Amino acid sequence: MLSTLRNGIVYVWNYVFNHRVSPLRNIQDVAIRHYVLQMLGVMWAVSFSLSIGSYTFLTYSIIGHTILIAAAAITVGTWTAASLKPELFSRGTGRRKDGEHE
């Protein structure tokens, strides 16, 4: 039973947050896809805070969601850079190559 529950939670999580699984995968531009996900996050933050009835919670909710979305954006950017330009992460980037003298 716990395995089925866990699989269900993982499926829902991936459906919402994994850009290769969610319906947002159909948006070709990753930047636009990320922007749409950000706007959905803000919409849900506003919706929950209004449903709770506390306008002070809205500020904290938006700030919290912004931090989480920024962390996700930095992660995606890092993964993209690692895929497209792995030399950015090479040791000694920006330094002289071996054998080069001043």
Biopython code that builds the backbone (N, CA, C, O; Angstrom):
import numpy as np
from Bio.PDB.StructureBuilder import StructureBuilder

atoms = [
    (1, "MET", "N", (0.828, -1.199, 0.000)),
    (1, "MET", "CA", (0.000, 0.000, 0.000)),
    (1, "MET", "C", (0.869, 1.260, 0.000)),
    (1, "MET", "O", (0.599, 2.208, -0.736)),
    (2, "LEU", "N", (1.914, 1.260, 0.830)),
    (2, "LEU", "CA", (2.790, 2.434, 0.880)),
    (2, "LEU", "C", (3.513, 2.636, -0.446)),
    (2, "LEU", "O", (3.748, 3.770, -0.864)),
    (3, "SER", "N", (3.862, 1.544, -1.099)),
    (3, "SER", "CA", (4.528, 1.648, -2.391)),
    (3, "SER", "C", (3.604, 2.287, -3.428)),
    (3, "SER", "O", (4.041, 3.118, -4.224)),
    (4, "THR", "N", (2.337, 1.902, -3.417)),
    (4, "THR", "CA", (1.367, 2.476, -4.345)),
    (4, "THR", "C", (1.165, 3.956, -4.059)),
    (4, "THR", "O", (1.080, 4.763, -4.985)),
    (5, "LEU", "N", (1.087, 4.317, -2.786)),
    (5, "LEU", "CA", (0.933, 5.718, -2.398)),
    (5, "LEU", "C", (2.150, 6.522, -2.828)),
    (5, "LEU", "O", (2.027, 7.623, -3.364)),
    (6, "ARG", "N", (3.332, 5.954, -2.583)),
    (6, "ARG", "CA", (4.571, 6.641, -2.971)),
    (6, "ARG", "C", (4.625, 6.831, -4.483)),
    (6, "ARG", "O", (4.978, 7.913, -4.953)),
    (7, "ASN", "N", (4.286, 5.813, -5.243)),
    (7, "ASN", "CA", (4.292, 5.924, -6.709)),
    (7, "ASN", "C", (3.301, 6.978, -7.180)),
    (7, "ASN", "O", (3.577, 7.714, -8.127)),
    (8, "GLY", "N", (2.156, 7.052, -6.526)),
    (8, "GLY", "CA", (1.167, 8.070, -6.881)),
    (8, "GLY", "C", (1.681, 9.470, -6.619)),
    (8, "GLY", "O", (1.477, 10.371, -7.432)),
    (9, "ILE", "N", (2.350, 9.662, -5.486)),
    (9, "ILE", "CA", (2.900, 10.976, -5.135)),
    (9, "ILE", "C", (3.997, 11.361, -6.126)),
    (9, "ILE", "O", (4.057, 12.504, -6.579)),
    (10, "VAL", "N", (4.861, 10.409, -6.458)),
    (10, "VAL", "CA", (5.942, 10.679, -7.414)),
    (10, "VAL", "C", (5.357, 11.033, -8.786)),
    (10, "VAL", "O", (5.849, 11.942, -9.455)),
    (11, "TYR", "N", (4.314, 10.320, -9.203)),
    (11, "TYR", "CA", (3.682, 10.597, -10.494)),
    (11, "TYR", "C", (3.117, 12.011, -10.531)),
    (11, "TYR", "O", (3.343, 12.749, -11.490)),
    (12, "VAL", "N", (2.376, 12.392, -9.481)),
    (12, "VAL", "CA", (1.775, 13.733, -9.435)),
    (12, "VAL", "C", (2.867, 14.796, -9.395)),
    (12, "VAL", "O", (2.770, 15.808, -10.089)),
    (13, "TRP", "N", (3.911, 14.576, -8.587)),
    (13, "TRP", "CA", (5.020, 15.529, -8.500)),
    (13, "TRP", "C", (5.650, 15.738, -9.879)),
    (13, "TRP", "O", (5.856, 16.874, -10.306)),
    (14, "ASN", "N", (5.954, 14.641, -10.568)),
    (14, "ASN", "CA", (6.560, 14.749, -11.895)),
    (14, "ASN", "C", (5.620, 15.409, -12.889)),
    (14, "ASN", "O", (6.061, 16.188, -13.734)),
    (15, "TYR", "N", (4.334, 15.111, -12.800)),
    (15, "TYR", "CA", (3.372, 15.696, -13.728)),
    (15, "TYR", "C", (3.322, 17.212, -13.577)),
    (15, "TYR", "O", (3.120, 17.925, -14.560)),
    (16, "VAL", "N", (3.503, 17.708, -12.358)),
    (16, "VAL", "CA", (3.436, 19.147, -12.114)),
    (16, "VAL", "C", (4.791, 19.813, -12.349)),
    (16, "VAL", "O", (4.851, 20.863, -12.987)),
    (17, "PHE", "N", (5.871, 19.228, -11.851)),
    (17, "PHE", "CA", (7.152, 19.922, -11.817)),
    (17, "PHE", "C", (8.191, 19.461, -12.837)),
    (17, "PHE", "O", (9.165, 20.180, -13.060)),
    (18, "ASN", "N", (8.030, 18.309, -13.459)),
    (18, "ASN", "CA", (9.016, 17.832, -14.423)),
    (18, "ASN", "C", (8.631, 18.330, -15.810)),
    (18, "ASN", "O", (7.581, 17.959, -16.334)),
    (19, "HIS", "N", (9.467, 19.158, -16.402)),
    (19, "HIS", "CA", (9.128, 19.784, -17.681)),
    (19, "HIS", "C", (9.080, 18.780, -18.826)),
    (19, "HIS", "O", (8.576, 19.104, -19.901)),
    (20, "ARG", "N", (9.588, 17.584, -18.625)),
    (20, "ARG", "CA", (9.508, 16.561, -19.678)),
    (20, "ARG", "C", (8.222, 15.742, -19.583)),
    (20, "ARG", "O", (7.882, 15.008, -20.511)),
    (21, "VAL", "N", (7.510, 15.868, -18.465)),
    (21, "VAL", "CA", (6.298, 15.081, -18.235)),
    (21, "VAL", "C", (5.051, 15.954, -18.297)),
    (21, "VAL", "O", (4.027, 15.538, -18.839)),
    (22, "SER", "N", (5.132, 17.149, -17.751)),
    (22, "SER", "CA", (3.956, 18.012, -17.669)),
    (22, "SER", "C", (3.511, 18.461, -19.052)),
    (22, "SER", "O", (4.293, 18.392, -20.001)),
    (23, "PRO", "N", (2.285, 18.914, -19.184)),
    (23, "PRO", "CA", (1.813, 19.423, -20.469)),
    (23, "PRO", "C", (2.627, 20.619, -20.975)),
    (23, "PRO", "O", (2.565, 20.946, -22.160)),
    (24, "LEU", "N", (3.382, 21.268, -20.101)),
    (24, "LEU", "CA", (4.222, 22.384, -20.536)),
    (24, "LEU", "C", (5.343, 21.916, -21.463)),
    (24, "LEU", "O", (6.001, 22.739, -22.099)),
    (25, "ARG", "N", (5.563, 20.613, -21.545)),
    (25, "ARG", "CA", (6.618, 20.084, -22.429)),
    (25, "ARG", "C", (6.370, 20.458, -23.886)),
    (25, "ARG", "O", (7.292, 20.447, -24.701)),
    (26, "ASN", "N", (5.125, 20.788, -24.210)),
    (26, "ASN", "CA", (4.785, 21.148, -25.587)),
    (26, "ASN", "C", (5.231, 22.557, -25.965)),
    (26, "ASN", "O", (5.219, 22.913, -27.143)),
    (27, "ILE", "N", (5.624, 23.363, -24.978)),
    (27, "ILE", "CA", (6.160, 24.696, -25.246)),
    (27, "ILE", "C", (7.641, 24.509, -25.582)),
    (27, "ILE", "O", (8.421, 24.064, -24.740)),
    (28, "GLN", "N", (8.018, 24.846, -26.794)),
    (28, "GLN", "CA", (9.378, 24.565, -27.271)),
    (28, "GLN", "C", (10.439, 25.407, -26.579)),
    (28, "GLN", "O", (11.514, 24.900, -26.259)),
    (29, "ASP", "N", (10.156, 26.684, -26.341)),
    (29, "ASP", "CA", (11.124, 27.592, -25.731)),
    (29, "ASP", "C", (11.159, 27.365, -24.222)),
    (29, "ASP", "O", (10.153, 27.559, -23.539)),
    (30, "VAL", "N", (12.326, 26.950, -23.699)),
    (30, "VAL", "CA", (12.453, 26.641, -22.280)),
    (30, "VAL", "C", (12.228, 27.889, -21.430)),
    (30, "VAL", "O", (11.671, 27.797, -20.336)),
    (31, "ALA", "N", (12.653, 29.050, -21.916)),
    (31, "ALA", "CA", (12.465, 30.289, -21.156)),
    (31, "ALA", "C", (10.971, 30.603, -21.006)),
    (31, "ALA", "O", (10.524, 30.979, -19.923)),
    (32, "ILE", "N", (10.210, 30.453, -22.076)),
    (32, "ILE", "CA", (8.769, 30.694, -22.008)),
    (32, "ILE", "C", (8.115, 29.661, -21.109)),
    (32, "ILE", "O", (7.220, 29.987, -20.330)),
    (33, "ARG", "N", (8.560, 28.412, -21.215)),
    (33, "ARG", "CA", (8.031, 27.343, -20.366)),
    (33, "ARG", "C", (8.257, 27.680, -18.889)),
    (33, "ARG", "O", (7.370, 27.498, -18.055)),
    (34, "HIS", "N", (9.451, 28.168, -18.586)),
    (34, "HIS", "CA", (9.769, 28.540, -17.210)),
    (34, "HIS", "C", (8.917, 29.731, -16.762)),
    (34, "HIS", "O", (8.428, 29.754, -15.632)),
    (35, "TYR", "N", (8.740, 30.711, -17.638)),
    (35, "TYR", "CA", (7.920, 31.881, -17.315)),
    (35, "TYR", "C", (6.482, 31.460, -17.013)),
    (35, "TYR", "O", (5.882, 31.942, -16.052)),
    (36, "VAL", "N", (5.935, 30.571, -17.824)),
    (36, "VAL", "CA", (4.565, 30.096, -17.592)),
    (36, "VAL", "C", (4.479, 29.397, -16.240)),
    (36, "VAL", "O", (3.516, 29.599, -15.500)),
    (37, "LEU", "N", (5.474, 28.578, -15.909)),
    (37, "LEU", "CA", (5.482, 27.902, -14.614)),
    (37, "LEU", "C", (5.579, 28.914, -13.470)),
    (37, "LEU", "O", (4.949, 28.732, -12.428)),
    (38, "GLN", "N", (6.366, 29.983, -13.657)),
    (38, "GLN", "CA", (6.442, 31.036, -12.646)),
    (38, "GLN", "C", (5.085, 31.700, -12.436)),
    (38, "GLN", "O", (4.655, 31.904, -11.301)),
    (39, "MET", "N", (4.427, 32.030, -13.520)),
    (39, "MET", "CA", (3.117, 32.683, -13.415)),
    (39, "MET", "C", (2.089, 31.766, -12.744)),
    (39, "MET", "O", (1.246, 32.232, -11.977)),
    (40, "LEU", "N", (2.158, 30.482, -13.031)),
    (40, "LEU", "CA", (1.270, 29.540, -12.349)),
    (40, "LEU", "C", (1.572, 29.501, -10.853)),
    (40, "LEU", "O", (0.661, 29.428, -10.029)),
    (41, "GLY", "N", (2.857, 29.550, -10.513)),
    (41, "GLY", "CA", (3.243, 29.564, -9.103)),
    (41, "GLY", "C", (2.714, 30.794, -8.381)),
    (41, "GLY", "O", (2.205, 30.691, -7.266)),
    (42, "VAL", "N", (2.835, 31.962, -9.017)),
    (42, "VAL", "CA", (2.309, 33.191, -8.421)),
    (42, "VAL", "C", (0.793, 33.117, -8.295)),
    (42, "VAL", "O", (0.227, 33.531, -7.283)),
    (43, "MET", "N", (0.141, 32.592, -9.317)),
    (43, "MET", "CA", (-1.316, 32.459, -9.271)),
    (43, "MET", "C", (-1.744, 31.591, -8.093)),
    (43, "MET", "O", (-2.682, 31.934, -7.372)),
    (44, "TRP", "N", (-1.055, 30.460, -7.896)),
    (44, "TRP", "CA", (-1.414, 29.582, -6.786)),
    (44, "TRP", "C", (-1.094, 30.228, -5.433)),
    (44, "TRP", "O", (-1.843, 30.059, -4.470)),
    (45, "ALA", "N", (0.009, 30.961, -5.365)),
    (45, "ALA", "CA", (0.335, 31.656, -4.117)),
    (45, "ALA", "C", (-0.754, 32.660, -3.762)),
    (45, "ALA", "O", (-1.178, 32.740, -2.609)),
    (46, "VAL", "N", (-1.205, 33.420, -4.746)),
    (46, "VAL", "CA", (-2.266, 34.406, -4.523)),
    (46, "VAL", "C", (-3.567, 33.695, -4.167)),
    (46, "VAL", "O", (-4.277, 34.116, -3.254)),
    (47, "SER", "N", (-3.876, 32.630, -4.879)),
    (47, "SER", "CA", (-5.117, 31.898, -4.617)),
    (47, "SER", "C", (-5.169, 31.357, -3.202)),
    (47, "SER", "O", (-6.176, 31.508, -2.510)),
    (48, "PHE", "N", (-4.082, 30.724, -2.769)),
    (48, "PHE", "CA", (-4.071, 30.166, -1.420)),
    (48, "PHE", "C", (-4.142, 31.253, -0.362)),
    (48, "PHE", "O", (-4.858, 31.111, 0.629)),
    (49, "SER", "N", (-3.408, 32.331, -0.565)),
    (49, "SER", "CA", (-3.420, 33.380, 0.452)),
    (49, "SER", "C", (-4.780, 34.046, 0.534)),
    (49, "SER", "O", (-5.232, 34.391, 1.625)),
    (50, "LEU", "N", (-5.439, 34.234, -0.599)),
    (50, "LEU", "CA", (-6.771, 34.830, -0.570)),
    (50, "LEU", "C", (-7.787, 33.875, 0.037)),
    (50, "LEU", "O", (-8.695, 34.301, 0.750)),
    (51, "SER", "N", (-7.637, 32.591, -0.241)),
    (51, "SER", "CA", (-8.571, 31.629, 0.342)),
    (51, "SER", "C", (-8.397, 31.533, 1.852)),
    (51, "SER", "O", (-9.357, 31.261, 2.573)),
    (52, "ILE", "N", (-7.187, 31.752, 2.329)),
    (52, "ILE", "CA", (-6.946, 31.765, 3.770)),
    (52, "ILE", "C", (-7.467, 33.073, 4.356)),
    (52, "ILE", "O", (-7.855, 33.126, 5.523)),
    (53, "GLY", "N", (-7.476, 34.112, 3.554)),
    (53, "GLY", "CA", (-8.018, 35.386, 4.003)),
    (53, "GLY", "C", (-7.009, 36.283, 4.675)),
    (53, "GLY", "O", (-7.387, 37.242, 5.349)),
    (54, "SER", "N", (-5.744, 35.995, 4.510)),
    (54, "SER", "CA", (-4.722, 36.800, 5.156)),
    (54, "SER", "C", (-3.852, 37.457, 4.086)),
    (54, "SER", "O", (-3.122, 36.776, 3.365)),
    (55, "TYR", "N", (-3.934, 38.753, 3.993)),
    (55, "TYR", "CA", (-3.126, 39.464, 3.004)),
    (55, "TYR", "C", (-1.658, 39.508, 3.406)),
    (55, "TYR", "O", (-0.796, 39.655, 2.539)),
    (56, "THR", "N", (-1.353, 39.388, 4.675)),
    (56, "THR", "CA", (0.049, 39.366, 5.076)),
    (56, "THR", "C", (0.703, 38.066, 4.636)),
    (56, "THR", "O", (1.897, 38.038, 4.337)),
    (57, "PHE", "N", (-0.065, 37.003, 4.596)),
    (57, "PHE", "CA", (0.471, 35.723, 4.140)),
    (57, "PHE", "C", (0.823, 35.781, 2.659)),
    (57, "PHE", "O", (1.728, 35.078, 2.209)),
    (58, "LEU", "N", (0.123, 36.603, 1.905)),
    (58, "LEU", "CA", (0.371, 36.728, 0.467)),
    (58, "LEU", "C", (1.820, 37.129, 0.202)),
    (58, "LEU", "O", (2.484, 36.542, -0.652)),
    (59, "THR", "N", (2.302, 38.115, 0.925)),
    (59, "THR", "CA", (3.677, 38.589, 0.734)),
    (59, "THR", "C", (4.674, 37.470, 0.982)),
    (59, "THR", "O", (5.571, 37.244, 0.169)),
    (60, "TYR", "N", (4.527, 36.771, 2.094)),
    (60, "TYR", "CA", (5.456, 35.693, 2.429)),
    (60, "TYR", "C", (5.355, 34.550, 1.430)),
    (60, "TYR", "O", (6.358, 33.926, 1.084)),
    (61, "SER", "N", (4.160, 34.284, 0.975)),
    (61, "SER", "CA", (3.960, 33.209, 0.012)),
    (61, "SER", "C", (4.621, 33.542, -1.320)),
    (61, "SER", "O", (5.280, 32.689, -1.916)),
    (62, "ILE", "N", (4.452, 34.767, -1.789)),
    (62, "ILE", "CA", (5.078, 35.173, -3.062)),
    (62, "ILE", "C", (6.600, 35.157, -2.936)),
    (62, "ILE", "O", (7.293, 34.694, -3.842)),
    (63, "ILE", "N", (7.119, 35.659, -1.822)),
    (63, "ILE", "CA", (8.574, 35.650, -1.617)),
    (63, "ILE", "C", (9.092, 34.218, -1.570)),
    (63, "ILE", "O", (10.111, 33.907, -2.186)),
    (64, "GLY", "N", (8.403, 33.352, -0.848)),
    (64, "GLY", "CA", (8.816, 31.953, -0.763)),
    (64, "GLY", "C", (8.788, 31.265, -2.109)),
    (64, "GLY", "O", (9.718, 30.537, -2.458)),
    (65, "HIS", "N", (7.720, 31.492, -2.876)),
    (65, "HIS", "CA", (7.629, 30.885, -4.195)),
    (65, "HIS", "C", (8.702, 31.446, -5.133)),
    (65, "HIS", "O", (9.264, 30.712, -5.946)),
    (66, "THR", "N", (8.980, 32.730, -5.019)),
    (66, "THR", "CA", (10.017, 33.341, -5.853)),
    (66, "THR", "C", (11.376, 32.715, -5.580)),
    (66, "THR", "O", (12.141, 32.445, -6.506)),
    (67, "ILE", "N", (11.671, 32.487, -4.318)),
    (67, "ILE", "CA", (12.949, 31.862, -3.955)),
    (67, "ILE", "C", (13.029, 30.445, -4.511)),
    (67, "ILE", "O", (14.056, 30.049, -5.062)),
    (68, "LEU", "N", (11.955, 29.686, -4.368)),
    (68, "LEU", "CA", (11.955, 28.314, -4.880)),
    (68, "LEU", "C", (12.055, 28.280, -6.400)),
    (68, "LEU", "O", (12.778, 27.453, -6.955)),
    (69, "ILE", "N", (11.334, 29.172, -7.075)),
    (69, "ILE", "CA", (11.375, 29.210, -8.530)),
    (69, "ILE", "C", (12.757, 29.663, -9.008)),
    (69, "ILE", "O", (13.265, 29.155, -10.007)),
    (70, "ALA", "N", (13.364, 30.615, -8.298)),
    (70, "ALA", "CA", (14.712, 31.057, -8.660)),
    (70, "ALA", "C", (15.711, 29.917, -8.502)),
    (70, "ALA", "O", (16.595, 29.744, -9.341)),
    (71, "ALA", "N", (15.575, 29.146, -7.438)),
    (71, "ALA", "CA", (16.464, 27.995, -7.249)),
    (71, "ALA", "C", (16.288, 26.991, -8.385)),
    (71, "ALA", "O", (17.266, 26.429, -8.877)),
    (72, "ALA", "N", (15.053, 26.769, -8.797)),
    (72, "ALA", "CA", (14.790, 25.856, -9.916)),
    (72, "ALA", "C", (15.395, 26.413, -11.199)),
    (72, "ALA", "O", (15.972, 25.663, -11.987)),
    (73, "ALA", "N", (15.268, 27.727, -11.418)),
    (73, "ALA", "CA", (15.814, 28.353, -12.624)),
    (73, "ALA", "C", (17.336, 28.243, -12.655)),
    (73, "ALA", "O", (17.917, 27.967, -13.704)),
    (74, "ILE", "N", (17.976, 28.455, -11.525)),
    (74, "ILE", "CA", (19.433, 28.337, -11.452)),
    (74, "ILE", "C", (19.858, 26.900, -11.732)),
    (74, "ILE", "O", (20.855, 26.662, -12.413)),
    (75, "THR", "N", (19.101, 25.950, -11.205)),
    (75, "THR", "CA", (19.404, 24.542, -11.448)),
    (75, "THR", "C", (19.269, 24.205, -12.926)),
    (75, "THR", "O", (20.149, 23.564, -13.501)),
    (76, "VAL", "N", (18.177, 24.630, -13.542)),
    (76, "VAL", "CA", (17.972, 24.367, -14.970)),
    (76, "VAL", "C", (19.062, 25.042, -15.798)),
    (76, "VAL", "O", (19.581, 24.451, -16.745)),
    (77, "GLY", "N", (19.406, 26.269, -15.445)),
    (77, "GLY", "CA", (20.470, 26.970, -16.162)),
    (77, "GLY", "C", (21.808, 26.257, -16.042)),
    (77, "GLY", "O", (22.560, 26.166, -17.012)),
    (78, "THR", "N", (22.100, 25.759, -14.861)),
    (78, "THR", "CA", (23.345, 25.025, -14.646)),
    (78, "THR", "C", (23.352, 23.737, -15.450)),
    (78, "THR", "O", (24.353, 23.411, -16.089)),
    (79, "TRP", "N", (22.247, 23.001, -15.425)),
    (79, "TRP", "CA", (22.156, 21.761, -16.197)),
    (79, "TRP", "C", (22.286, 22.042, -17.694)),
    (79, "TRP", "O", (22.958, 21.305, -18.416)),
    (80, "THR", "N", (21.635, 23.116, -18.151)),
    (80, "THR", "CA", (21.706, 23.465, -19.572)),
    (80, "THR", "C", (23.133, 23.826, -19.959)),
    (80, "THR", "O", (23.634, 23.380, -20.991)),
    (81, "ALA", "N", (23.784, 24.633, -19.130)),
    (81, "ALA", "CA", (25.173, 25.011, -19.410)),
    (81, "ALA", "C", (26.074, 23.782, -19.390)),
    (81, "ALA", "O", (26.973, 23.666, -20.222)),
    (82, "ALA", "N", (25.848, 22.871, -18.459)),
    (82, "ALA", "CA", (26.669, 21.655, -18.393)),
    (82, "ALA", "C", (26.466, 20.791, -19.626)),
    (82, "ALA", "O", (27.393, 20.118, -20.077)),
    (83, "SER", "N", (25.252, 20.807, -20.175)),
    (83, "SER", "CA", (24.973, 20.014, -21.377)),
    (83, "SER", "C", (25.565, 20.647, -22.624)),
    (83, "SER", "O", (26.159, 19.960, -23.455)),
    (84, "LEU", "N", (25.403, 21.959, -22.753)),
    (84, "LEU", "CA", (25.813, 22.641, -23.979)),
    (84, "LEU", "C", (27.274, 23.069, -23.983)),
    (84, "LEU", "O", (27.937, 23.010, -25.018)),
    (85, "LYS", "N", (27.779, 23.500, -22.831)),
    (85, "LYS", "CA", (29.160, 23.989, -22.752)),
    (85, "LYS", "C", (29.843, 23.429, -21.504)),
    (85, "LYS", "O", (30.091, 24.177, -20.558)),
    (86, "PRO", "N", (30.145, 22.154, -21.482)),
    (86, "PRO", "CA", (30.769, 21.571, -20.293)),
    (86, "PRO", "C", (32.134, 22.163, -19.967)),
    (86, "PRO", "O", (32.616, 22.048, -18.840)),
    (87, "GLU", "N", (32.760, 22.800, -20.967)),
    (87, "GLU", "CA", (34.075, 23.401, -20.704)),
    (87, "GLU", "C", (33.992, 24.556, -19.711)),
    (87, "GLU", "O", (35.009, 24.940, -19.134)),
    (88, "LEU", "N", (32.807, 25.114, -19.502)),
    (88, "LEU", "CA", (32.652, 26.177, -18.498)),
    (88, "LEU", "C", (33.004, 25.682, -17.098)),
    (88, "LEU", "O", (33.381, 26.464, -16.225)),
    (89, "PHE", "N", (32.877, 24.384, -16.903)),
    (89, "PHE", "CA", (33.118, 23.817, -15.587)),
    (89, "PHE", "C", (34.474, 23.139, -15.486)),
    (89, "PHE", "O", (34.763, 22.441, -14.514)),
    (90, "SER", "N", (35.312, 23.355, -16.513)),
    (90, "SER", "CA", (36.640, 22.761, -16.500)),
    (90, "SER", "C", (37.506, 23.477, -15.489)),
    (90, "SER", "O", (37.386, 24.684, -15.279)),
    (91, "ARG", "N", (38.360, 22.723, -14.883)),
    (91, "ARG", "CA", (39.271, 23.304, -13.911)),
    (91, "ARG", "C", (40.258, 24.210, -14.625)),
    (91, "ARG", "O", (40.832, 23.835, -15.647)),
    (92, "GLY", "N", (40.451, 25.389, -14.088)),
    (92, "GLY", "CA", (41.419, 26.302, -14.667)),
    (92, "GLY", "C", (40.863, 27.133, -15.805)),
    (92, "GLY", "O", (41.632, 27.729, -16.558)),
    (93, "THR", "N", (39.562, 27.187, -15.948)),
    (93, "THR", "CA", (38.975, 27.990, -17.011)),
    (93, "THR", "C", (39.423, 29.432, -16.850)),
    (93, "THR", "O", (39.356, 29.990, -15.755)),
    (94, "GLY", "N", (39.871, 30.023, -17.923)),
    (94, "GLY", "CA", (40.314, 31.412, -17.884)),
    (94, "GLY", "C", (41.780, 31.557, -17.566)),
    (94, "GLY", "O", (42.290, 32.677, -17.561)),
    (95, "ARG", "N", (42.471, 30.489, -17.305)),
    (95, "ARG", "CA", (43.896, 30.539, -17.009)),
    (95, "ARG", "C", (44.672, 30.084, -18.237)),
    (95, "ARG", "O", (44.106, 29.593, -19.214)),
    (96, "ARG", "N", (45.996, 30.265, -18.154)),
    (96, "ARG", "CA", (46.856, 29.793, -19.236)),
    (96, "ARG", "C", (46.747, 28.279, -19.360)),
    (96, "ARG", "O", (46.544, 27.564, -18.378)),
    (97, "LYS", "N", (46.884, 27.828, -20.561)),
    (97, "LYS", "CA", (46.918, 26.386, -20.797)),
    (97, "LYS", "C", (48.329, 25.891, -20.493)),
    (97, "LYS", "O", (49.287, 26.663, -20.513)),
    (98, "ASP", "N", (48.443, 24.612, -20.215)),
    (98, "ASP", "CA", (49.763, 24.022, -19.959)),
    (98, "ASP", "C", (50.667, 24.277, -21.162)),
    (98, "ASP", "O", (50.249, 24.131, -22.311)),
    (99, "GLY", "N", (51.881, 24.651, -20.887)),
    (99, "GLY", "CA", (52.848, 24.899, -21.955)),
    (99, "GLY", "C", (52.896, 26.349, -22.397)),
    (99, "GLY", "O", (53.837, 26.750, -23.082)),
    (100, "GLU", "N", (51.891, 27.155, -22.017)),
    (100, "GLU", "CA", (51.906, 28.574, -22.388)),
    (100, "GLU", "C", (52.711, 29.337, -21.354)),
    (100, "GLU", "O", (52.597, 29.097, -20.152)),
    (101, "HIS", "N", (53.517, 30.249, -21.838)),
    (101, "HIS", "CA", (54.347, 31.062, -20.932)),
    (101, "HIS", "C", (53.915, 32.514, -21.051)),
    (101, "HIS", "O", (53.282, 32.924, -22.024)),
    (102, "GLU", "N", (54.276, 33.273, -20.033)),
    (102, "GLU", "CA", (53.941, 34.704, -20.025)),
    (102, "GLU", "C", (54.722, 35.460, -21.037)),
    (102, "GLU", "O", (54.561, 36.674, -21.161)),
]
sb = StructureBuilder()
sb.init_structure("model")
sb.init_model(0)
sb.init_chain("A")
sb.init_seg("    ")
for serial, (resi, resn, name, xyz) in enumerate(atoms, 1):
    if name == "N":
        sb.init_residue(resn, " ", resi, " ")
    sb.init_atom(name, np.array(xyz, "f"), 0.0, 1.0, " ", f" {name:<3s}", serial, name[0])
structure = sb.get_structure()
